[in-house]
């Protein structure tokens, strides 16, 4: 789609997207924050996906075998995974909210 000015000549094409080369120049000062944000998101997803597996281990290895020690171990592991998930979530939100301080 091209715009037409008042004289009827075609103006520069209107594109809603920027070229990738411009993205890289714009995002280059923030590459550390972006990498840390991606790392936080991956860690948060890993922790969230670990919780159901740990819950299954509590049932399979602890409750069905009546092993209170295993139940306690899995409970501590679940607590650690939950805390890691919350910490990564808060850190990712904080990093996303910071705008210009990473330059």
C-alpha positions as CSV (number, residue, x, y, z in Angstrom):
1,X,0.0,0.0,0.0
2,X,1.4,3.4,-0.9
3,X,0.3,6.8,0.2
4,X,-0.5,9.5,-2.3
5,X,0.3,13.1,-1.4
6,X,-1.9,16.2,-2.4
7,X,-0.2,16.6,-5.8
8,X,-1.2,13.0,-6.7
9,X,2.3,11.5,-6.7
10,X,3.1,8.4,-4.9
11,X,4.8,8.8,-1.6
12,X,7.0,6.3,0.2
13,X,5.2,3.1,0.9
14,X,3.5,2.8,4.3
15,X,4.6,-0.2,6.2
16,X,3.6,-1.0,9.8
17,X,6.8,-3.0,10.3
18,X,10.4,-1.9,10.8
19,X,13.2,-3.7,8.9
20,X,15.1,-6.3,11.0
21,X,18.3,-4.3,10.7
22,X,16.6,-1.4,12.5
23,X,15.4,-3.8,15.2
24,X,18.9,-5.0,15.9
25,X,20.2,-1.5,16.3
26,X,17.3,-0.5,18.6
27,X,17.5,-3.6,20.8
28,X,21.3,-3.9,20.9
29,X,21.7,-1.8,24.1
30,X,19.1,-4.0,25.8
31,X,20.6,-7.4,24.8
32,X,21.6,-8.3,28.4
33,X,18.2,-7.5,29.8
34,X,16.5,-9.5,27.0
35,X,18.7,-12.5,27.6
36,X,18.0,-12.4,31.3
37,X,14.3,-12.0,30.7
38,X,14.3,-15.0,28.4
39,X,16.3,-17.0,30.9
40,X,13.7,-16.1,33.6
41,X,10.8,-17.1,31.4
42,X,12.4,-20.5,30.6
43,X,13.2,-21.1,34.3
44,X,9.6,-20.2,35.2
45,X,8.2,-22.6,32.6
46,X,10.5,-25.4,33.8
47,X,9.5,-24.9,37.4
48,X,5.8,-24.8,36.5
49,X,6.1,-28.0,34.5
50,X,8.1,-29.7,37.2
51,X,5.4,-29.4,39.9
52,X,3.0,-32.0,38.4
53,X,5.8,-34.5,38.1
54,X,6.8,-34.0,41.7
55,X,3.2,-34.3,42.8
56,X,3.0,-37.7,40.9
57,X,6.2,-38.8,42.7
58,X,4.6,-37.9,46.1
59,X,1.7,-40.2,45.3
60,X,3.6,-43.0,43.5
61,X,6.8,-43.2,45.7
62,X,5.5,-41.8,49.0
63,X,1.8,-42.4,49.6
64,X,1.4,-45.7,47.9
65,X,4.6,-47.1,49.5
66,X,3.9,-45.4,52.9
67,X,7.3,-43.7,52.8
68,X,7.0,-40.5,54.9
69,X,10.6,-39.6,54.2
70,X,10.0,-39.6,50.4
71,X,6.8,-37.5,51.0
72,X,8.9,-35.0,52.9
73,X,11.6,-34.9,50.3
74,X,9.2,-34.4,47.5
75,X,7.3,-31.7,49.5
76,X,10.5,-29.8,50.0
77,X,11.3,-30.1,46.3
78,X,7.8,-28.9,45.4
79,X,8.3,-25.9,47.7
80,X,11.6,-25.1,46.0
81,X,10.0,-25.4,42.6
82,X,7.2,-23.1,43.6
83,X,9.5,-20.5,45.1
84,X,11.7,-20.6,42.0
85,X,8.6,-20.1,39.8
86,X,7.4,-17.1,41.8
87,X,10.9,-15.6,42.0
88,X,11.4,-15.9,38.2
89,X,8.0,-14.5,37.6
90,X,8.6,-11.4,39.8
91,X,12.0,-10.9,38.3
92,X,10.7,-11.2,34.7
93,X,7.9,-8.6,35.5
94,X,10.5,-6.3,37.1
95,X,12.8,-6.6,34.1
96,X,10.0,-6.0,31.7
97,X,8.9,-2.9,33.6
98,X,12.4,-1.3,33.6
99,X,12.6,0.7,30.4
100,X,15.8,2.7,29.9
101,X,18.0,1.8,32.8
102,X,19.7,-1.1,31.0
103,X,21.6,1.0,28.5
